[in-house]
Amino acid sequence: MTKYIENSNEVKIYFSEDNTGVTELKYEVDTLVTEGVSFSFLQSEVANFIKNEEKISLGQASKRLEIKFLAKPSIKLNSGCLKKLNINKPKVNIRYYYYPEYGLLTAEMSKIKYIPEYGKGFLILAKVDLNGEIKTLKTTFWEE
């Protein structure tokens, strides 16, 4: 997923600070993966996914997410796939969330604020199959 983000012109343009468009993405990665989903940005999309997989109502799927991830502290998963990078003054922080029961991986990218300013971020929801192949299900952005 990190390679996808590095090569994504959409992400590079979104975080570009000038009008030249595509640029190198300077980022840091949180090497611990949080079990769950990025609330509240993708909660409805994940609930819809569960609804379709389990053939249950959207209300039941939403309740399942709330009980599983909001009623208890977050679990941090240690991943050997993510390496700590030494980037001078990174512009973007990447944090991953993983929902193992459904193979859902969320990449939450947010602009690192070095001065007082409004924040913004970009999210990618993907499905990881049993062979390790990643299929993007949804991309979205947010701004404060």
Contacts in CASP RR format, 6 or more apart in sequence:
PFRMAT RR
TARGET T0000
AUTHOR 0000-0000-0000
METHOD contacts of the structure
MODEL  1
MTKYIENSNEVKIYFSEDNTGVTELKYEVDTLVTEGVSFSFLQSEVANFI
KNEEKISLGQASKRLEIKFLAKPSIKLNSGCLKKLNINKPKVNIRYYYYP
EYGLLTAEMSKIKYIPEYGKGFLILAKVDLNGEIKTLKTTFWEE
1 96 0 8 1.000
1 105 0 8 1.000
1 107 0 8 1.000
1 124 0 8 1.000
1 126 0 8 1.000
1 134 0 8 1.000
2 29 0 8 1.000
2 82 0 8 1.000
2 94 0 8 1.000
2 107 0 8 1.000
4 124 0 8 1.000
4 134 0 8 1.000
4 136 0 8 1.000
5 11 0 8 1.000
5 25 0 8 1.000
5 27 0 8 1.000
5 94 0 8 1.000
5 107 0 8 1.000
5 109 0 8 1.000
5 124 0 8 1.000
6 25 0 8 1.000
9 22 0 8 1.000
10 139 0 8 1.000
11 25 0 8 1.000
11 109 0 8 1.000
11 122 0 8 1.000
12 21 0 8 1.000
12 22 0 8 1.000
12 23 0 8 1.000
12 24 0 8 1.000
12 25 0 8 1.000
13 21 0 8 1.000
13 22 0 8 1.000
14 120 0 8 1.000
14 121 0 8 1.000
14 122 0 8 1.000
14 141 0 8 1.000
15 25 0 8 1.000
15 91 0 8 1.000
15 92 0 8 1.000
15 109 0 8 1.000
15 111 0 8 1.000
15 122 0 8 1.000
16 22 0 8 1.000
16 23 0 8 1.000
17 91 0 8 1.000
25 91 0 8 1.000
25 92 0 8 1.000
26 87 0 8 1.000
26 88 0 8 1.000
26 89 0 8 1.000
26 90 0 8 1.000
26 91 0 8 1.000
26 92 0 8 1.000
27 85 0 8 1.000
27 87 0 8 1.000
27 90 0 8 1.000
27 91 0 8 1.000
27 92 0 8 1.000
27 93 0 8 1.000
27 94 0 8 1.000
27 109 0 8 1.000
28 85 0 8 1.000
28 87 0 8 1.000
28 90 0 8 1.000
28 92 0 8 1.000
28 93 0 8 1.000
28 94 0 8 1.000
28 112 0 8 1.000
29 82 0 8 1.000
29 83 0 8 1.000
29 84 0 8 1.000
29 85 0 8 1.000
29 93 0 8 1.000
29 94 0 8 1.000
29 96 0 8 1.000
30 82 0 8 1.000
30 93 0 8 1.000
30 94 0 8 1.000
30 95 0 8 1.000
30 96 0 8 1.000
31 78 0 8 1.000
31 79 0 8 1.000
31 80 0 8 1.000
31 82 0 8 1.000
31 83 0 8 1.000
31 84 0 8 1.000
32 76 0 8 1.000
32 77 0 8 1.000
32 78 0 8 1.000
32 79 0 8 1.000
33 76 0 8 1.000
33 77 0 8 1.000
33 78 0 8 1.000
33 79 0 8 1.000
33 82 0 8 1.000
33 96 0 8 1.000
33 97 0 8 1.000
33 98 0 8 1.000
34 74 0 8 1.000
34 75 0 8 1.000
34 76 0 8 1.000
34 77 0 8 1.000
34 95 0 8 1.000
34 96 0 8 1.000
34 97 0 8 1.000
34 98 0 8 1.000
35 69 0 8 1.000
35 74 0 8 1.000
35 75 0 8 1.000
35 76 0 8 1.000
35 77 0 8 1.000
35 97 0 8 1.000
35 98 0 8 1.000
35 99 0 8 1.000
35 100 0 8 1.000
36 68 0 8 1.000
36 69 0 8 1.000
36 74 0 8 1.000
36 97 0 8 1.000
36 98 0 8 1.000
36 99 0 8 1.000
36 106 0 8 1.000
37 43 0 8 1.000
37 46 0 8 1.000
37 65 0 8 1.000
37 69 0 8 1.000
37 97 0 8 1.000
37 99 0 8 1.000
37 104 0 8 1.000
37 106 0 8 1.000
38 95 0 8 1.000
38 97 0 8 1.000
38 106 0 8 1.000
38 108 0 8 1.000
38 123 0 8 1.000
39 69 0 8 1.000
39 70 0 8 1.000
41 108 0 8 1.000
41 123 0 8 1.000
41 140 0 8 1.000
41 142 0 8 1.000
42 106 0 8 1.000
42 123 0 8 1.000
42 125 0 8 1.000
42 138 0 8 1.000
42 140 0 8 1.000
43 62 0 8 1.000
43 65 0 8 1.000
44 62 0 8 1.000
45 125 0 8 1.000
45 137 0 8 1.000
45 138 0 8 1.000
46 65 0 8 1.000
46 99 0 8 1.000
46 102 0 8 1.000
46 104 0 8 1.000
46 125 0 8 1.000
47 58 0 8 1.000
47 59 0 8 1.000
47 61 0 8 1.000
47 62 0 8 1.000
47 64 0 8 1.000
47 65 0 8 1.000
48 58 0 8 1.000
48 61 0 8 1.000
49 102 0 8 1.000
49 104 0 8 1.000
49 127 0 8 1.000
49 137 0 8 1.000
50 56 0 8 1.000
50 61 0 8 1.000
50 64 0 8 1.000
50 65 0 8 1.000
50 102 0 8 1.000
51 57 0 8 1.000
51 58 0 8 1.000
51 59 0 8 1.000
51 60 0 8 1.000
51 61 0 8 1.000
53 102 0 8 1.000
54 61 0 8 1.000
56 64 0 8 1.000
77 98 0 8 1.000
79 96 0 8 1.000
82 96 0 8 1.000
89 114 0 8 1.000
90 112 0 8 1.000
91 111 0 8 1.000
91 112 0 8 1.000
92 109 0 8 1.000
92 110 0 8 1.000
92 111 0 8 1.000
92 112 0 8 1.000
93 109 0 8 1.000
93 110 0 8 1.000
93 112 0 8 1.000
94 107 0 8 1.000
94 108 0 8 1.000
94 109 0 8 1.000
95 107 0 8 1.000
95 108 0 8 1.000
95 109 0 8 1.000
95 110 0 8 1.000
96 105 0 8 1.000
96 106 0 8 1.000
96 107 0 8 1.000
96 108 0 8 1.000
97 105 0 8 1.000
97 106 0 8 1.000
97 108 0 8 1.000
98 104 0 8 1.000
98 105 0 8 1.000
98 106 0 8 1.000
99 105 0 8 1.000
99 106 0 8 1.000
102 127 0 8 1.000
103 127 0 8 1.000
103 128 0 8 1.000
103 129 0 8 1.000
104 125 0 8 1.000
104 126 0 8 1.000
104 127 0 8 1.000
104 128 0 8 1.000
104 137 0 8 1.000
105 125 0 8 1.000
105 126 0 8 1.000
105 127 0 8 1.000
105 128 0 8 1.000
105 134 0 8 1.000
106 123 0 8 1.000
106 124 0 8 1.000
106 125 0 8 1.000
106 126 0 8 1.000
107 123 0 8 1.000
107 124 0 8 1.000
107 126 0 8 1.000
108 121 0 8 1.000
108 123 0 8 1.000
109 121 0 8 1.000
109 122 0 8 1.000
109 123 0 8 1.000
109 124 0 8 1.000
110 119 0 8 1.000
110 120 0 8 1.000
110 121 0 8 1.000
111 119 0 8 1.000
111 120 0 8 1.000
111 121 0 8 1.000
113 119 0 8 1.000
118 143 0 8 1.000
118 144 0 8 1.000
119 143 0 8 1.000
119 144 0 8 1.000
120 141 0 8 1.000
120 142 0 8 1.000
120 143 0 8 1.000
120 144 0 8 1.000
121 141 0 8 1.000
121 142 0 8 1.000
121 143 0 8 1.000
122 139 0 8 1.000
122 140 0 8 1.000
122 141 0 8 1.000
122 142 0 8 1.000
123 138 0 8 1.000
123 139 0 8 1.000
123 140 0 8 1.000
123 141 0 8 1.000
123 142 0 8 1.000
124 136 0 8 1.000
124 138 0 8 1.000
124 139 0 8 1.000
125 136 0 8 1.000
125 137 0 8 1.000
125 138 0 8 1.000
125 139 0 8 1.000
126 134 0 8 1.000
126 135 0 8 1.000
126 136 0 8 1.000
126 137 0 8 1.000
127 134 0 8 1.000
127 135 0 8 1.000
127 137 0 8 1.000
128 134 0 8 1.000
129 135 0 8 1.000
END
